[in-house]
Amino acid sequence: MKVREKIMVTAIAGGLTYLLTNATGQPEIWQLTMSVFVGGIVLVVQVLIDFDVALSRFSESVDRRFAQINDATSLFSRVERSRFADEMDRLVRQAANIDADDVVLRRFANYEIGRLSQLFEGLRNGWAFYEGEDRDWLLDLTECAYESIDATSLTSFEAPKGYVDEGQFWLSDLGQRYLARQRRAVNERGVRIRRLFLLDDFSAQDEERVKELVKPHKAIGVQTRILRQSEMDFLIQPDLYDFIVFDGRVSYELRAASTLGPDARPLIASVTLVVDARIANRKERFEALWKDAKDV
């Protein structure tokens, strides 16, 4: 209650008391004394009520703060026990150093942290989704692989519907960086890399272009095979998509968009990371395709 309101309530209470004592014919001294006494009691009661409300709010605030501190302490303890302690500590420190007055920088940093949080949540739930073409996940997973990389590449030199790569991907900036990281994985960490090119029948007939396609992969120590569309299992053909299995634990999967015209090159619609029980299915599919494929 505001000070002005307290004064008004106190004055009204004292005035009413004065009128009542005056109506009963009390001496003037008693009228004034009772008015001041009652007004004082009313004022004290108002102050106590406000104090109680303020104390309740303060108590709620303290409880909330302690709850936040407990949550933060619990979270920090979990991070300390994990294998990400140093990285998480550096992330938090650097985020705290972002200039809060720079609106664009702050919003960008907040957006990136949100994306990272969504990635972690997705990995915990068994899969993570990225709309459109990705490069960071592909390159980073290649950098992190320590055992094996098994990959399929849907390739067509004529780029029919559903085939994203026309054999030119490996000449692009992303393709060159991807090859460089694969070479580092083979030479520095001894990673076994197998790449299976899935070709439509027309493209598979062009032996010279096929040899040029696999040449840079063989040069960096990647095992390569090709598989014609007509030689694939008929149950697999209607559901073809590119996927890469890293260390037998994470599957990086590309889904192409649909096109209406034969001349339209389909774009990558989405990228999905799969880390749950479906990995076994991807490994089985790759081994089956690899078994049916031929060396170049």
C-alpha positions in Angstrom: 0.0 0.0 0.0 1.3 3.4 -0.9 2.2 6.1 1.7 -0.6 8.4 0.6 -3.2 5.6 1.0 -1.9 4.8 4.4 -2.2 8.4 5.5 -5.8 8.6 4.2 -6.8 5.4 5.9 -5.2 6.5 9.2 -6.9 9.9 9.0 -10.3 8.4 8.2 -10.0 6.0 11.1 -9.0 8.8 13.5 -11.8 11.1 12.2 -14.4 8.4 12.7 -13.2 7.7 16.2 -13.3 11.5 17.0 -16.9 11.7 15.7 -18.0 8.6 17.8 -16.4 9.9 21.0 -17.9 13.4 20.4 -21.4 11.9 19.8 -21.2 10.1 23.2 -20.3 13.4 25.0 -16.8 12.4 26.0 -14.4 15.1 27.2 -12.3 16.8 24.6 -9.1 15.2 25.9 -10.5 11.7 25.5 -11.8 12.4 22.0 -8.3 13.5 20.8 -6.6 10.7 22.7 -8.8 7.9 21.3 -8.6 9.4 17.8 -4.8 9.4 17.9 -4.7 5.9 19.5 -7.1 4.3 17.0 -5.4 6.0 14.1 -2.0 4.8 15.3 -3.2 1.2 15.6 -4.6 1.4 12.1 -1.3 2.7 10.8 0.7 0.0 12.6 -1.6 -2.7 11.2 -1.1 -1.4 7.7 2.7 -1.4 8.1 2.6 -4.9 9.5 0.5 -6.1 6.6 2.9 -4.5 4.1 5.8 -6.0 5.9 4.3 -9.4 5.8 3.6 -9.2 2.1 7.1 -7.9 1.4 8.5 -10.7 3.6 6.5 -13.3 1.7 7.8 -12.0 -1.6 11.3 -11.9 -0.4 11.0 -15.5 0.9 9.6 -16.6 -2.4 12.5 -14.9 -4.2 15.0 -16.5 -1.9 13.5 -19.9 -2.4 13.5 -19.4 -6.2 17.1 -18.3 -6.1 18.1 -21.3 -3.9 16.3 -23.6 -6.3 18.1 -22.1 -9.3 21.4 -22.4 -7.4 20.6 -26.1 -6.6 19.8 -26.7 -10.2 22.9 -25.0 -11.4 25.0 -26.9 -8.8 23.5 -30.2 -9.8 24.0 -29.4 -13.5 27.6 -28.3 -12.9 28.3 -31.5 -11.0 26.9 -33.6 -13.8 29.1 -31.7 -16.3 32.1 -32.1 -14.1 31.6 -35.9 -14.0 31.1 -36.0 -17.8 33.8 -36.0 -20.5 32.8 -32.5 -21.7 33.9 -30.6 -18.6 36.6 -28.5 -20.3 34.6 -27.8 -23.4 31.5 -26.8 -21.5 33.4 -24.6 -19.2 35.0 -22.8 -22.2 31.6 -22.5 -23.9 30.0 -20.9 -20.8 32.9 -18.5 -20.2 33.0 -17.4 -23.8 29.3 -16.9 -23.9 29.4 -14.8 -20.8 32.0 -12.6 -22.4 29.7 -11.7 -25.4 29.0 -7.9 -25.4 25.4 -7.7 -24.1 24.9 -4.3 -25.7 25.6 -5.5 -29.2 22.1 -6.6 -30.2 23.0 -8.4 -33.5 26.0 -10.3 -31.9 23.9 -11.3 -28.9 21.1 -12.6 -31.0 23.4 -14.5 -33.3 25.2 -16.1 -30.3 21.9 -17.0 -28.7 20.7 -18.5 -32.0 23.8 -20.7 -32.3 23.6 -21.8 -28.7 20.0 -22.7 -29.3 21.0 -24.8 -32.4 23.6 -26.6 -30.3 21.1 -27.3 -27.6 18.7 -28.8 -30.2 21.5 -30.9 -31.5 22.3 -32.3 -28.1 18.6 -32.9 -27.4 18.3 -34.7 -30.7 21.3 -36.9 -30.1 19.9 -37.8 -26.7 16.6 -38.8 -28.3 18.3 -40.9 -31.0 18.3 -38.6 -34.0 19.0 -35.0 -35.0 17.6 -33.2 -38.1 19.0 -30.4 -40.3 17.0 -28.8 -43.0 18.8 -28.4 -46.3 22.5 -29.2 -47.1 24.9 -29.5 -44.2 28.7 -29.3 -44.2 29.7 -29.0 -40.5 28.3 -32.3 -39.3 29.8 -34.1 -42.3 33.3 -32.7 -41.8 33.3 -32.9 -38.1 32.1 -36.5 -38.0 34.8 -37.4 -40.4 37.3 -35.6 -38.2 36.0 -37.6 -35.1 36.0 -41.0 -36.7 38.6 -43.4 -35.3 37.5 -46.9 -36.6 35.6 -46.9 -39.8 33.5 -44.9 -42.3 31.1 -46.7 -44.6 29.4 -44.5 -47.2 27.1 -44.8 -50.2 27.1 -42.2 -53.0 24.1 -42.1 -55.3 25.7 -40.9 -58.5 24.5 -40.3 -62.1 26.3 -38.5 -64.9 22.9 -37.6 -66.3 21.3 -36.6 -63.0 17.9 -38.4 -63.2 15.3 -37.7 -60.6 16.5 -38.6 -57.1 20.2 -38.4 -57.8 21.7 -35.4 -56.2 25.3 -35.9 -57.3 26.3 -35.7 -61.0 29.9 -36.7 -60.1 30.8 -33.0 -59.6 30.4 -32.9 -55.8 34.0 -34.0 -55.3 35.3 -31.0 -57.3 33.3 -28.6 -55.0 34.8 -26.8 -52.0 32.9 -29.2 -49.6 33.9 -32.2 -51.6 37.6 -31.2 -51.6 37.5 -30.6 -47.8 35.7 -33.9 -47.3 38.4 -35.7 -49.2 41.2 -34.0 -47.3 39.7 -35.0 -44.0 39.2 -38.6 -45.2 42.9 -38.7 -46.2 43.9 -37.4 -42.7 41.6 -40.0 -41.1 43.3 -42.8 -43.1 46.9 -41.6 -42.7 46.9 -40.3 -39.1 44.3 -42.5 -37.4 44.2 -45.6 -39.5 40.5 -45.3 -40.2 39.1 -47.9 -42.7 37.0 -46.1 -45.3 34.7 -47.8 -47.8 32.8 -45.9 -50.4 30.1 -47.5 -52.5 29.0 -45.7 -55.6 25.4 -46.5 -56.6 25.1 -45.8 -60.3 22.2 -45.8 -62.7 22.8 -48.3 -65.6 23.5 -45.6 -68.2 26.2 -44.0 -66.1 27.8 -47.4 -65.2 28.5 -48.0 -68.9 30.8 -45.1 -69.1 33.9 -46.8 -67.8 36.3 -43.9 -68.3 34.1 -41.5 -66.3 33.6 -44.1 -63.6 37.4 -44.5 -63.3 37.8 -40.7 -63.0 35.1 -40.7 -60.4 36.8 -43.2 -58.1 40.3 -42.1 -58.8 40.7 -39.4 -56.1 39.2 -41.8 -53.5 41.7 -44.6 -54.4 44.5 -42.1 -54.2 43.8 -41.3 -50.5 43.4 -45.0 -49.5 39.6 -45.3 -49.7 38.2 -48.7 -50.7 35.8 -48.2 -53.6 33.2 -50.3 -55.3 30.3 -49.6 -57.7 26.9 -51.1 -57.9 24.5 -50.8 -60.9 20.9 -50.0 -60.3 19.8 -53.2 -62.1 22.0 -55.3 -59.9 20.5 -54.0 -56.6 18.0 -55.9 -54.5 14.6 -55.0 -55.9 13.3 -54.3 -52.4 16.0 -51.7 -51.8 15.6 -49.8 -55.1 12.4 -47.9 -54.2 14.0 -46.6 -51.0 17.5 -45.5 -52.0 19.2 -42.6 -50.1 22.8 -41.7 -49.3 24.0 -42.5 -45.8 27.4 -42.7 -44.1 28.0 -44.8 -41.0 30.7 -43.5 -38.7 32.4 -46.0 -36.4 29.3 -48.2 -36.6 27.5 -45.8 -34.2 26.3 -42.7 -36.1 24.5 -42.6 -39.4 24.6 -39.4 -41.5 21.8 -39.5 -44.0 20.8 -37.3 -47.0 17.3 -37.0 -48.3 16.9 -35.5 -51.8 13.9 -33.3 -52.7 11.5 -34.3 -55.5 11.5 -32.6 -58.9 8.9 -32.3 -61.6 11.0 -31.9 -64.7 13.8 -34.2 -66.0 16.1 -31.3 -66.3 15.7 -30.1 -62.8 18.5 -31.1 -60.4 17.1 -32.2 -57.1 18.4 -30.5 -54.0 19.2 -32.0 -50.6 16.0 -31.6 -48.6 17.4 -32.6 -45.2 20.2 -34.3 -43.3 19.5 -36.6 -40.4 21.9 -38.0 -37.8 20.7 -41.4 -36.5 22.3 -42.7 -33.3 19.7 -45.2 -32.0 18.8 -48.9 -32.7 18.3 -48.1 -36.5 22.0 -48.1 -36.9 22.0 -51.9 -37.1 19.7 -51.6 -40.1 22.0 -49.1 -41.9 25.0 -51.4 -41.3 23.2 -54.4 -42.6 22.1 -52.5 -45.7 25.6 -51.3 -46.4 27.1 -54.8 -46.0 24.5 -56.3 -48.3 25.1 -53.6 -51.0 28.9 -53.9 -50.6 28.7 -57.6 -51.1 26.9 -57.2 -54.4 29.1 -54.4 -55.7 32.2 -54.8 -57.8 35.7 -53.3 -57.6 36.7 -50.7 -60.2 
